[in-house]
């Protein structure tokens, strides 16, 4: 497929919104309701879907409000936490489908996105981690493995620090520590992502020589039947949460050194949005964490090198 076709289609997808939201947070950094009733909910009674794009959106009614989610596969549970300004329709289907061949994969929308209830202001990474904890409890997942991408990796860190009994193994992808010592996101990458040019937007996720990977990702996310928009208020609230985390002002941030779950820290070696020094710092802060950097890969390394990364995940999580 031609690059122009895929990238042009991204203009109307959740992908552009997701990356532009990341850019909003980057720009800020460089310049630097009523409760729903609790109901225990077990596994879906629907026939299993063949792909995450065909899995229906369901709603879990947790102690912290409704959470929209999808489930695919059978086996040990794995919870995937989306990044800044993204939706569960921004997970590359080929990645989720491959992981679901040996696991029960749960994807969901963060607070204030899609059918997930917004949380009281000011929004924090810890608050989103608490809502994730409530989802895990409501779905009776026990102690799942948890993978977070970008801001989702911050939420995953907070979840492991605040609710250690709910995290078996932890995978932190293209993310930063919340101790106040992480390097800021590069200004040039933020400007490219905020330019409104779809080619520049995707270039913040994929290196310039990875056109085929960018095309495949764009085509994959556009195959979802719906793309829930991220409200502007939610994007702004997430910006504040991200800024506080990176400044070390979130209560869970300084506690990541207490994480004892076996941890894999991974990123692309040429990530335009997250300097690899942040990955190395994060791996040092968590006891016995493993660090893996994918040569020639960017912020979306887990989709660019999907086969290799899923194979490593299967080994690490087994």
Backbone as numpy.savetxt, mean C-alpha at the origin, in Angstrom:
# Nx Ny Nz CAx CAy CAz Cx Cy Cz
1.24 -3.87 -26.55 0.40 -2.68 -26.55 1.28 -1.44 -26.55
0.89 -0.43 -27.29 1.67 0.79 -27.35 1.59 1.55 -26.03
2.69 2.15 -25.65 2.74 2.91 -24.40 1.71 4.01 -24.38
1.54 4.73 -25.49 0.61 5.85 -25.52 -0.80 5.43 -25.21
-1.19 4.23 -25.67 -2.56 3.76 -25.43 -2.80 3.55 -23.95
-1.90 2.85 -23.28 -2.08 2.57 -21.86 -2.02 3.84 -21.04
-1.02 4.68 -21.33 -0.84 5.88 -20.52 -2.00 6.84 -20.74
-2.48 6.92 -21.97 -3.63 7.80 -22.20 -4.83 7.35 -21.41
-5.04 6.04 -21.30 -6.18 5.54 -20.55 -6.06 5.83 -19.08
-4.82 5.97 -18.59 -4.61 6.21 -17.16 -5.21 7.55 -16.72
-5.43 8.45 -17.65 -5.99 9.75 -17.29 -7.31 9.60 -16.53
-8.07 8.54 -16.83 -9.37 8.36 -16.20 -9.37 7.26 -15.16
-8.19 6.82 -14.73 -8.12 5.72 -13.77 -7.70 6.22 -12.40
-7.70 5.27 -11.44 -7.22 5.61 -10.10 -5.72 5.75 -10.04
-4.98 5.30 -11.05 -3.53 5.33 -11.00 -3.03 6.76 -10.92
-3.53 7.62 -11.82 -3.06 9.01 -11.82 -3.39 9.68 -10.50
-4.57 9.42 -9.97 -4.94 10.02 -8.68 -3.99 9.56 -7.59
-3.65 8.27 -7.61 -2.79 7.73 -6.57 -1.42 8.38 -6.59
-0.82 8.47 -7.77 0.52 9.01 -7.85 0.52 10.51 -7.61
-0.49 11.21 -8.10 -0.56 12.64 -7.85 -0.73 12.92 -6.36
-1.43 12.02 -5.67 -1.57 12.19 -4.22 -0.23 12.02 -3.54
0.57 11.05 -3.99 1.93 10.90 -3.46 2.72 12.19 -3.67
2.56 12.77 -4.86 3.29 13.99 -5.16 2.88 15.13 -4.25
1.59 15.19 -3.92 1.12 16.24 -3.02 1.84 16.13 -1.68
1.93 14.90 -1.16 2.65 14.72 0.10 4.11 15.06 -0.04
4.71 14.70 -1.18 6.13 14.98 -1.39 6.39 16.48 -1.43
5.51 17.22 -2.09 5.70 18.67 -2.18 5.64 19.30 -0.79
4.71 18.83 0.02 4.61 19.39 1.37 5.85 19.07 2.19
6.36 17.83 2.01 7.54 17.43 2.78 8.77 18.22 2.35
8.90 18.41 1.04 10.09 19.13 0.58 10.04 20.58 0.97
8.83 21.10 1.19 8.68 22.46 1.70 8.75 22.46 3.21
9.21 21.56 3.51 9.35 21.50 4.95 10.62 21.61 5.51
-17.45 10.86 12.42 -18.89 10.43 12.26 -19.39 9.49 13.34
-20.48 8.98 13.28 -21.04 8.02 14.27 -20.53 6.63 13.92
-20.35 5.77 14.92 -19.80 4.44 14.73 -20.83 3.50 14.15
-20.39 2.64 13.20 -21.26 1.60 12.69 -21.32 0.48 13.71
-22.42 -0.25 13.80 -22.53 -1.33 14.77 -21.52 -2.43 14.50
-20.98 -3.00 15.56 -20.00 -4.07 15.41 -20.73 -5.36 15.06
-20.17 -6.08 14.08 -20.74 -7.35 13.70 -19.62 -8.28 13.30
-19.58 -9.45 13.88 -18.57 -10.42 13.52 -18.89 -10.95 12.13
-17.90 -10.99 11.28 -18.11 -11.37 9.89 -17.09 -12.41 9.49
-17.54 -13.53 8.99 -16.66 -14.60 8.58 -16.38 -14.53 7.10
-15.81 -15.59 6.54 -15.48 -15.59 5.12 -16.71 -15.45 4.25
-16.50 -14.92 3.04 -17.59 -14.75 2.09 -18.17 -16.09 1.69
-19.48 -16.13 1.44 -20.15 -17.35 0.99 -20.20 -17.43 -0.53
-19.67 -16.41 -1.23 -19.72 -16.40 -2.68 -18.77 -17.44 -3.28
-19.04 -17.82 -4.53 -18.12 -18.69 -5.23 -16.79 -17.97 -5.42
-15.68 -18.67 -5.29 -14.38 -18.01 -5.40 -14.16 -17.41 -6.78
-13.54 -16.24 -6.82 -13.25 -15.57 -8.08 -11.95 -16.10 -8.65
-11.81 -16.01 -9.97 -10.59 -16.48 -10.62 -9.50 -15.42 -10.59
-9.88 -14.15 -10.44 -8.92 -13.04 -10.41 -9.43 -11.98 -9.45
-8.53 -11.18 -8.93 -8.94 -10.13 -8.00 -9.87 -9.14 -8.68
-9.77 -8.95 -9.98 -10.65 -8.00 -10.66 -12.09 -8.50 -10.68
-12.28 -9.80 -10.55 -13.63 -10.37 -10.53 -14.15 -10.59 -9.12
-13.30 -10.41 -8.11 -13.73 -10.59 -6.73 -14.66 -9.44 -6.34
-15.81 -9.72 -5.75 -16.74 -8.64 -5.42 -16.23 -7.78 -4.27
-16.61 -6.51 -4.29 -16.33 -5.63 -3.15 -17.30 -5.99 -2.04
-16.78 -6.32 -0.88 -17.60 -6.62 0.29 -17.33 -5.58 1.36
-18.15 -5.56 2.39 -18.01 -4.58 3.46 -17.99 -5.30 4.80
-16.91 -5.07 5.55 -16.81 -5.59 6.92 -17.22 -4.47 7.88
-18.10 -4.80 8.80 -18.56 -3.81 9.79 -17.75 -4.01 11.07
-16.70 -3.22 11.20 -15.74 -3.37 12.28 -16.05 -2.42 13.43
-15.28 -2.54 14.50 -15.48 -1.64 15.64 -15.10 -0.20 15.31
-14.38 -0.01 14.19 -14.00 1.33 13.74 -14.67 1.69 12.43
-15.84 1.12 12.21 -16.64 1.47 11.05 -16.49 0.50 9.90
-17.24 0.77 8.84 -17.25 -0.08 7.66 -15.92 -0.01 6.93
-15.49 -1.16 6.39 -14.27 -1.23 5.58 -14.59 -2.04 4.33
-14.39 -1.43 3.16 -14.58 -2.14 1.91 -13.35 -2.97 1.58
-13.58 -4.20 1.10 -12.45 -5.10 0.84 -12.81 -6.11 -0.25
-11.80 -6.77 -0.76 -11.93 -7.92 -1.66 -11.06 -9.04 -1.12
-11.43 -10.29 -1.43 -10.64 -11.46 -1.01 -10.45 -12.37 -2.21
-9.25 -12.94 -2.33 -8.97 -13.90 -3.40 -8.06 -14.98 -2.87
-8.36 -16.23 -3.22 -7.48 -17.34 -2.93 -7.78 -18.05 -1.62
-7.02 -19.11 -1.39 -7.13 -19.91 -0.18 -5.73 -20.17 0.37
-5.69 -20.43 1.66 -4.40 -20.67 2.30 -4.16 -19.67 3.41
-2.92 -19.56 3.89 -2.60 -18.61 4.95 -2.94 -17.19 4.50
-3.56 -16.39 5.38 -3.98 -15.05 4.97 -2.83 -14.07 4.83
-2.94 -13.21 3.82 -2.01 -12.10 3.60 -2.85 -10.84 3.40
-2.56 -9.80 4.17 -3.26 -8.53 4.07 -2.36 -7.54 3.34
-2.86 -6.93 2.27 -2.12 -5.93 1.51 -2.65 -4.54 1.84
-1.75 -3.62 2.19 -2.14 -2.26 2.58 -1.66 -1.28 1.51
-2.61 -0.57 0.91 -2.32 0.34 -0.20 -1.67 1.62 0.29
-1.01 2.29 -0.65 -0.27 3.51 -0.34 -1.09 4.78 -0.46
-0.36 5.88 -0.46 -0.91 7.22 -0.37 -1.82 7.56 -1.54
-3.07 7.91 -1.26 -4.01 8.31 -2.28 -4.48 7.19 -3.18
-4.13 5.94 -2.88 -4.52 4.81 -3.72 -5.78 4.14 -3.25
-6.30 3.26 -4.09 -7.47 2.45 -3.76 -7.09 0.99 -3.94
-7.98 0.09 -3.55 -7.67 -1.32 -3.76 -7.69 -1.69 -5.24
-8.19 -0.79 -6.09 -8.12 -1.01 -7.54 -6.76 -0.60 -8.11
-5.85 -0.13 -7.28 -4.51 0.19 -7.74 -3.51 -0.94 -7.51
-3.97 -2.07 -6.97 -3.11 -3.24 -6.89 -3.07 -3.91 -8.26
-1.88 -4.17 -8.76 -1.71 -4.80 -10.07 -2.31 -6.21 -10.01
-3.32 -6.51 -10.83 -4.00 -7.80 -10.72 -3.07 -9.00 -10.85
-2.10 -8.95 -11.77 -1.20 -10.09 -11.94 -0.44 -10.39 -10.65
-0.06 -9.34 -9.91 0.65 -9.52 -8.64 -0.26 -10.19 -7.61
-1.48 -9.68 -7.45 -2.41 -10.25 -6.47 -2.77 -11.68 -6.84
-3.07 -11.90 -8.12 -3.48 -13.24 -8.56 -2.37 -14.26 -8.32
-1.12 -13.87 -8.59 -0.01 -14.80 -8.38 0.17 -15.11 -6.90
0.06 -14.10 -6.05 0.20 -14.32 -4.61 -0.94 -15.18 -4.08
-2.12 -15.05 -4.68 -3.30 -15.78 -4.21 -3.28 -17.26 -4.57
-2.30 -17.68 -5.38 -2.23 -19.11 -5.71 -1.87 -19.95 -4.50
-1.24 -19.31 -3.50 -0.88 -20.06 -2.30 -1.35 -19.41 -1.01
-2.11 -18.30 -1.14 -2.54 -17.55 0.05 -3.96 -17.03 -0.13
-4.58 -16.71 0.98 -5.86 -15.98 0.96 -5.49 -14.50 1.07
-5.61 -13.77 -0.03 -5.17 -12.38 -0.10 -6.35 -11.44 0.15
-6.16 -10.50 1.07 -7.18 -9.50 1.39 -6.64 -8.13 0.98
-7.37 -7.43 0.11 -7.06 -6.04 -0.23 -8.23 -5.19 0.25
-7.97 -3.95 0.61 -9.03 -3.11 1.16 -8.71 -1.65 0.93
-9.71 -0.80 1.15 -9.53 0.64 1.04 -9.23 1.24 2.41
-8.26 2.14 2.44 -7.95 2.86 3.67 -9.08 3.80 4.04
-8.99 4.38 5.22 -10.03 5.24 5.77 -10.42 6.36 4.81
-11.74 6.53 4.61 -12.23 7.62 3.78 -12.19 7.37 2.30
-11.85 6.15 1.88 -11.77 5.79 0.47 -12.83 4.73 0.16
-13.50 4.86 -0.97 -14.48 3.86 -1.37 -15.56 3.67 -0.32
-15.76 2.45 0.10 -16.81 2.13 1.07 -16.27 2.03 2.50
-15.04 2.51 2.70 -14.44 2.50 4.03 -14.72 3.82 4.75
-15.15 3.70 5.97 -15.53 4.88 6.74 -14.31 5.76 7.04
-14.50 7.06 6.92 -13.47 8.01 7.32 -13.29 7.98 8.83
-12.09 8.31 9.28 -11.79 8.35 10.71 -11.76 9.80 11.19
-11.94 10.03 12.47 -11.94 11.41 12.99 -10.63 12.13 12.71
-10.74 13.41 12.49 -9.55 14.25 12.27 -8.86 14.53 13.61
-7.56 14.73 13.59 -6.67 14.57 12.44 -6.34 13.11 12.17
-6.33 12.74 10.91 -6.00 11.38 10.53 -4.53 11.11 10.81
-4.22 9.92 11.30 -2.84 9.53 11.58 -2.57 8.14 11.00
-1.29 7.85 10.83 -0.90 6.50 10.41 -1.35 5.49 11.46
-1.21 5.83 12.74 -1.64 4.93 13.80 -3.13 4.64 13.74
-3.93 5.67 13.44 -5.38 5.47 13.35 -5.73 4.53 12.20
-5.04 4.68 11.07 -5.29 3.76 9.95 -4.84 2.35 10.30
-3.76 2.23 11.08 -3.33 0.91 11.54 -4.37 0.29 12.46
-4.97 1.10 13.32 -6.00 0.58 14.22 -7.23 0.10 13.43
-7.58 0.83 12.37 -8.70 0.39 11.54 -8.36 -0.91 10.80
-7.11 -1.05 10.37 -6.67 -2.30 9.76 -6.74 -3.44 10.76
-6.34 -3.17 11.99 -6.45 -4.16 13.06 -7.89 -4.60 13.25
-8.81 -3.64 13.21 -10.23 -3.96 13.38 -10.74 -4.83 12.24
-10.25 -4.58 11.02 -10.63 -5.42 9.88 -10.13 -6.84 10.06
-8.87 -6.99 10.48 -8.30 -8.32 10.70 -9.13 -9.09 11.74
-9.53 -8.39 12.80 -10.33 -9.05 13.83 -11.70 -9.43 13.31
-12.34 -8.55 12.58 -13.69 -8.81 12.08 -13.71 -9.96 11.08
-12.70 -10.04 10.23 -12.63 -11.12 9.25 -12.06 -12.41 9.85
-11.71 -12.38 11.13 -11.19 -13.55 11.83 -9.96 -14.12 11.12
-9.04 -13.24 10.78 -7.83 -13.66 10.08 -6.75 -14.17 11.02
-6.97 -13.98 12.31 -5.98 -14.45 13.28 -4.72 -13.62 13.23
-3.62 -14.23 12.83 -2.33 -13.54 12.75 -1.82 -13.62 11.30
-2.33 -12.78 10.43 -1.94 -12.86 9.02 -0.56 -12.29 8.76
-0.03 -12.60 7.59 1.12 -11.88 7.08 0.62 -10.55 6.53
1.45 -9.52 6.61 1.03 -8.17 6.21 2.07 -7.57 5.29
1.61 -7.04 4.15 2.48 -6.34 3.20 1.94 -4.94 2.99
2.79 -3.94 3.18 2.39 -2.56 2.93 3.28 -1.93 1.89
2.67 -1.16 0.98 3.41 -0.48 -0.08 3.38 1.03 0.13
4.54 1.68 0.15 4.65 3.13 0.28 4.01 3.57 1.60
3.00 4.46 1.59 2.36 4.82 2.85 1.75 3.59 3.53
1.33 2.62 2.71 0.83 1.37 3.28 1.87 0.66 4.12
3.15 0.84 3.76 4.22 0.28 4.58 4.35 0.96 5.92
4.03 2.25 5.97 4.01 2.96 7.25 2.89 2.41 8.13
1.72 2.21 7.52 0.59 1.65 8.27 0.93 0.25 8.76
1.62 -0.52 7.93 2.01 -1.88 8.33 2.98 -1.84 9.50
3.92 -0.90 9.49 4.84 -0.75 10.63 4.07 -0.44 11.92
3.14 0.51 11.81 2.35 0.90 12.99 1.51 -0.27 13.48
0.95 -1.04 12.55 0.16 -2.21 12.92 1.01 -3.21 13.70
2.23 -3.48 13.20 3.10 -4.45 13.87 3.57 -3.95 15.23
3.73 -2.62 15.36 4.17 -2.06 16.64 3.04 -2.00 17.65
1.84 -1.63 17.19 0.71 -1.44 18.10 -0.09 -2.72 18.35
-0.09 -3.62 17.38 -0.89 -4.85 17.48 -0.04 -6.05 17.07
1.03 -6.33 17.81 1.97 -7.38 17.40 1.34 -8.77 17.29
0.28 -9.03 18.04 -0.36 -10.35 17.98 -1.12 -10.57 16.68
-1.25 -9.53 15.85 -1.99 -9.65 14.59 -1.07 -9.67 13.37
0.22 -9.71 13.58 1.15 -9.71 12.44 2.12 -10.88 12.61
2.05 -11.85 11.69 2.97 -12.97 11.73 4.30 -12.57 11.06
4.26 -12.28 9.77 5.43 -11.80 9.05 5.09 -10.49 8.37
6.09 -9.63 8.22 5.88 -8.26 7.77 6.72 -7.98 6.53
6.10 -7.39 5.51 6.80 -7.03 4.28 6.60 -5.53 4.05
7.70 -4.78 4.04 7.66 -3.33 3.92 8.25 -2.94 2.57
7.39 -2.43 1.69 7.78 -2.18 0.30 7.85 -0.69 0.00
9.02 -0.21 -0.39 9.21 1.19 -0.82 8.63 2.16 0.20
9.10 2.06 1.42 8.51 2.87 2.49 9.60 3.43 3.41
9.18 4.19 4.42 10.12 4.90 5.29 9.78 4.69 6.76
10.81 4.81 7.58 10.63 4.74 9.03 9.96 6.01 9.54
9.33 5.90 10.70 8.63 7.04 11.28 9.34 7.64 12.48
10.66 7.58 12.45 11.44 8.07 13.59 11.88 9.52 13.45
11.62 10.10 12.28 12.06 11.47 12.05 13.40 11.56 11.34
14.03 10.42 11.04 15.35 10.44 10.43 15.37 10.07 8.96
14.20 9.82 8.36 14.17 9.42 6.95 14.49 10.61 6.05
15.12 10.33 4.91 15.39 11.37 3.94 14.09 11.82 3.28
13.95 13.10 2.95 12.72 13.57 2.31 12.60 13.04 0.89
11.37 13.03 0.37 11.15 12.59 -1.00 11.75 13.63 -1.95
12.42 13.19 -3.01 13.11 14.12 -3.91 12.15 15.12 -4.57
12.54 16.38 -4.58 11.71 17.45 -5.11 11.43 17.25 -6.61
12.43 16.80 -7.37 12.25 16.63 -8.81 11.21 15.57 -9.11
11.23 14.47 -8.38 10.24 13.42 -8.60 8.85 13.91 -8.25
8.75 14.68 -7.16 7.46 15.23 -6.77 6.92 16.16 -7.84
7.80 16.98 -8.42 7.37 17.91 -9.46 6.91 17.16 -10.70
7.61 16.08 -11.07 7.21 15.29 -12.23 5.85 14.64 -12.01
5.64 14.12 -10.82 4.38 13.46 -10.52 3.22 14.45 -10.48
3.50 15.70 -10.10 2.46 16.72 -10.00 2.24 17.46 -11.32
3.01 17.10 -12.38 2.96 17.86 -13.63 1.67 17.70 -14.40
0.92 16.62 -14.13 -0.29 16.34 -14.90 -0.02 15.60 -16.19
1.25 15.40 -16.53 1.64 14.65 -17.72 1.63 13.16 -17.38
0.75 12.35 -18.03 0.67 10.93 -17.67 2.00 10.19 -17.80
2.80 10.56 -18.80 4.11 9.91 -18.96 4.99 10.20 -17.75
4.99 11.46 -17.30 5.79 11.84 -16.14 5.25 11.18 -14.87
3.94 11.08 -14.78 3.33 10.45 -13.60 3.78 9.00 -13.47
3.65 8.24 -14.56 4.06 6.84 -14.50 5.57 6.70 -14.33
6.32 7.71 -14.77 7.77 7.67 -14.60 8.19 7.76 -13.15
7.30 8.23 -12.26 7.62 8.22 -10.84 7.47 6.83 -10.24
6.71 5.98 -10.92 6.55 4.59 -10.46 7.52 3.65 -11.16
7.77 3.91 -12.45 8.60 3.01 -13.26 9.74 3.80 -13.91
10.95 3.23 -13.94 12.06 3.90 -14.65 11.72 4.09 -16.13
12.41 5.03 -16.75 12.08 5.40 -18.13 12.29 4.26 -19.11
13.15 3.30 -18.78 13.39 2.19 -19.70 12.47 1.01 -19.44
11.43 1.21 -18.62 10.50 0.14 -18.27 9.10 0.42 -18.82
9.04 0.83 -20.09 7.76 1.15 -20.71 6.81 -0.04 -20.71
7.31 -1.22 -20.99 6.45 -2.40 -21.04 5.82 -2.67 -19.67
6.60 -2.51 -18.61 6.06 -2.72 -17.26 5.01 -1.68 -16.93
5.24 -0.42 -17.32 4.26 0.64 -17.07 2.99 0.37 -17.85
3.12 -0.07 -19.11 1.95 -0.41 -19.92 1.13 -1.52 -19.27
1.84 -2.58 -18.83 1.15 -3.72 -18.23 0.42 -3.32 -16.96
1.08 -2.48 -16.15 0.43 -2.02 -14.91 -0.82 -1.21 -15.22
-0.71 -0.27 -16.16 -1.85 0.56 -16.50 -3.01 -0.28 -17.02
-2.71 -1.23 -17.91 -3.75 -2.09 -18.45 -4.38 -2.94 -17.34
-3.55 -3.40 -16.41 -4.06 -4.24 -15.32 -5.03 -3.51 -14.42
-4.67 -2.31 -13.97 -5.55 -1.61 -13.05 -6.82 -1.13 -13.75
-6.73 -0.89 -15.06 -7.92 -0.49 -15.79 -8.88 -1.64 -16.03
-8.46 -2.87 -15.73 -9.34 -4.02 -15.92 -10.32 -4.21 -14.77
-10.12 -3.46 -13.66 -11.11 -3.52 -12.58 -12.42 -2.92 -13.07
-13.57 -3.47 -12.64 -14.85 -2.94 -13.12 -15.19 -1.56 -12.57
-14.62 -1.19 -11.44 -14.90 0.13 -10.85 -13.59 0.74 -10.36
-13.58 2.06 -10.29 -12.45 2.79 -9.73 -13.01 3.86 -8.81
-13.06 3.57 -7.52 -13.62 4.51 -6.57 -12.72 5.74 -6.47
-13.26 6.93 -6.63 -12.42 8.13 -6.52 -11.97 8.37 -5.08
-10.81 8.95 -4.91 -10.32 9.32 -3.58 -10.72 10.76 -3.33
-11.57 11.03 -2.33 -12.00 12.40 -2.08 -10.80 13.31 -1.77
-10.90 14.55 -2.20 -9.82 15.50 -1.95 -9.55 15.63 -0.46
-10.61 15.62 0.34 -10.43 15.75 1.79 -9.62 14.58 2.34
-9.83 13.39 1.79 -9.08 12.23 2.24 -7.61 12.34 1.84
-7.35 12.80 0.61 -5.97 12.97 0.17 -5.23 13.98 1.05
-5.91 15.07 1.40 -5.29 16.07 2.27 -5.05 15.50 3.68
-6.01 14.71 4.17 -5.85 14.10 5.50 -4.68 13.12 5.49
-4.54 12.34 4.42 -3.42 11.41 4.32 -2.09 12.15 4.24
-2.09 13.31 3.58 -0.88 14.12 3.53 -0.43 14.50 4.93
-1.36 14.95 5.74 -1.02 15.32 7.11 -0.51 14.13 7.91
-1.12 12.96 7.70 -0.69 11.75 8.41 0.72 11.35 7.99
1.00 11.45 6.68 2.32 11.09 6.17 3.39 12.05 6.69
3.08 13.34 6.67 4.04 14.33 7.16 4.38 14.07 8.63
3.34 13.83 9.43 3.57 13.58 10.86 4.41 12.33 11.07
4.16 11.30 10.27 4.94 10.05 10.40 6.42 10.30 10.12
6.70 10.98 9.01 8.09 11.18 8.63 8.82 12.13 9.57
8.09 12.98 10.24 8.70 13.87 11.23 8.90 13.20 12.58
8.42 11.99 12.72 8.53 11.29 14.00 7.47 11.70 14.99
6.38 12.35 14.51 5.35 12.86 15.40 4.19 11.89 15.60
4.16 10.80 14.84 3.12 9.79 15.05 3.54 8.90 16.22
2.64 8.59 17.14 3.06 7.82 18.32 3.65 6.45 18.01
3.26 5.85 16.91 3.79 4.52 16.59 5.16 4.59 15.94
5.51 5.72 15.32 6.76 5.82 14.59 8.00 5.47 15.39
8.20 6.07 16.56 9.39 5.76 17.35 9.39 4.34 17.93
8.28 3.63 17.79 8.18 2.29 18.37 8.53 1.18 17.39
8.92 1.52 16.17 9.14 0.45 15.20 10.32 -0.44 15.57
11.22 0.06 16.41 12.34 -0.78 16.84 11.87 -1.90 17.77
10.63 -1.84 18.23 10.09 -2.90 19.08 9.45 -4.02 18.26
9.41 -3.88 16.94 8.80 -4.90 16.09 9.65 -6.17 16.13
8.99 -7.29 16.40 9.70 -8.57 16.48 9.23 -9.56 15.41
8.24 -9.20 14.61 7.82 -10.07 13.51 8.95 -10.17 12.49
9.21 -11.36 11.98 10.19 -11.46 10.89 9.82 -10.49 9.77
10.79 -9.69 9.33 10.48 -8.57 8.43 11.36 -8.60 7.18
10.71 -8.35 6.04 11.40 -8.17 4.77 11.20 -6.73 4.32
12.30 -6.02 4.10 12.27 -4.65 3.57 12.71 -4.73 2.12
11.90 -4.20 1.20 12.22 -4.33 -0.22 11.90 -3.04 -0.96
12.63 -2.81 -2.04 12.41 -1.62 -2.86 13.15 -1.80 -4.18
12.85 -0.90 -5.12 13.63 -0.83 -6.34 14.89 -0.02 -6.08
16.00 -0.41 -6.66 17.27 0.27 -6.41 17.31 1.67 -7.00
16.39 1.96 -7.95 16.34 3.30 -8.55 14.97 3.93 -8.30
14.43 3.74 -7.11 13.15 4.33 -6.73 13.26 5.85 -6.77
12.45 6.49 -7.61 12.51 7.95 -7.78 11.85 8.69 -6.63
10.99 8.01 -5.86 10.25 8.68 -4.79 10.81 8.39 -3.39
11.50 7.28 -3.25 12.02 6.89 -1.92 13.49 6.54 -2.02
14.39 7.41 -1.56 15.82 7.09 -1.62 16.13 5.77 -0.91
16.97 4.95 -1.52 17.25 3.64 -0.95 17.91 3.73 0.42
18.48 4.88 0.76 19.02 5.06 2.11 17.93 4.87 3.15
16.70 5.20 2.80 15.59 5.01 3.73 15.30 3.53 3.96
15.45 2.72 2.90 15.25 1.27 3.05 16.32 0.68 3.96
17.54 1.13 3.77 18.64 0.61 4.61 18.44 1.02 6.07
18.01 2.26 6.27 17.75 2.71 7.63 16.66 1.88 8.28
15.59 1.65 7.54 14.46 0.88 8.06 14.89 -0.54 8.43
15.70 -1.16 7.57 16.15 -2.52 7.84 17.05 -2.58 9.08
17.80 -1.50 9.34 18.64 -1.46 10.55 17.81 -1.30 11.81
16.69 -0.60 11.72 15.89 -0.29 12.90 15.07 -1.47 13.40
14.75 -2.40 12.51 13.94 -3.56 12.89 14.85 -4.77 13.02
14.85 -5.38 14.17 15.77 -6.48 14.46 15.65 -7.61 13.43
16.81 -8.00 12.90 16.93 -9.15 11.99 16.15 -8.97 10.69
15.80 -7.74 10.32 15.09 -7.53 9.06 16.00 -7.84 7.88
15.42 -8.39 6.83 16.14 -8.65 5.59 15.89 -7.50 4.63
16.90 -7.12 3.87 16.78 -6.05 2.90 17.05 -6.60 1.50
16.13 -6.30 0.58 16.29 -6.72 -0.81 16.02 -5.51 -1.71
16.97 -5.19 -2.59 16.82 -4.11 -3.56 16.86 -4.71 -4.95
15.90 -4.33 -5.79 15.79 -4.88 -7.13 16.48 -3.94 -8.13
17.56 -4.38 -8.75 18.31 -3.52 -9.69 17.42 -3.07 -10.85
17.54 -1.80 -11.20 16.81 -1.28 -12.34 15.33 -1.09 -12.13
14.87 -1.25 -10.89 13.43 -1.14 -10.60 13.16 0.13 -9.79
11.92 0.61 -9.90 11.53 1.84 -9.22 10.57 1.62 -8.08
9.77 2.65 -7.79 8.84 2.62 -6.66 7.84 1.47 -6.78
7.47 1.14 -8.01 6.54 0.03 -8.24 7.29 -1.26 -8.56
8.42 -1.49 -7.91 9.24 -2.66 -8.17 8.45 -3.96 -8.01
7.51 -4.00 -7.07 6.76 -5.22 -6.80 5.87 -5.61 -7.96
5.55 -4.65 -8.85 4.79 -4.93 -10.06 5.73 -5.08 -11.27
6.77 -4.27 -11.30 7.75 -4.34 -12.39 8.43 -5.71 -12.40
8.84 -6.19 -11.22 9.49 -7.49 -11.07 8.56 -8.46 -10.36
7.32 -8.49 -10.82 6.26 -9.24 -10.13 6.61 -10.72 -9.93
7.12 -11.39 -10.96 7.40 -12.82 -10.83 8.49 -13.08 -9.80
9.57 -12.32 -9.88 10.67 -12.52 -8.94 10.25 -12.17 -7.52
9.47 -11.09 -7.37 9.09 -10.67 -6.03 8.08 -11.64 -5.42
7.12 -12.13 -6.19 6.16 -13.10 -5.66 6.89 -14.38 -5.25
7.87 -14.80 -6.03 8.64 -15.99 -5.66 9.36 -15.76 -4.33
9.93 -14.57 -4.16 10.60 -14.27 -2.89 9.59 -14.21 -1.74
8.42 -13.63 -2.00 7.38 -13.60 -0.97 6.96 -15.00 -0.57
6.74 -15.85 -1.55 6.33 -17.23 -1.24 7.37 -17.91 -0.35
8.64 -17.66 -0.63 9.71 -18.26 0.18 9.74 -17.63 1.58
9.65 -16.32 1.65 9.73 -15.62 2.93 8.53 -15.95 3.82
7.36 -16.03 3.23 6.14 -16.25 4.02 5.89 -17.71 4.37
6.61 -18.63 3.70 6.33 -20.03 3.95 6.90 -20.41 5.31
